[in-house]
Amino acid sequence: MVEIAGLGSLILMALNIWAFISIVTSGATTGSKVLWCLLVLILPLIGFIIWFVAGPRGRPSTA
């Protein structure tokens, strides 16, 4: 059971790092980026879900 919790924690940490990178590279204002990062940092699971649904996205690729 401990192994499952550890694996879940690693997955959540990877998703939160992905969220941070996406937030920082988004075109949102600095204040908005700070608030989103704080939300994801303080509430890792709930913050990630809220960011995934409503948060700023990374810059679109110009291909």
Helices and strands as residue ranges (DSSP letters): H 2-24, H 30-42, H 44-54
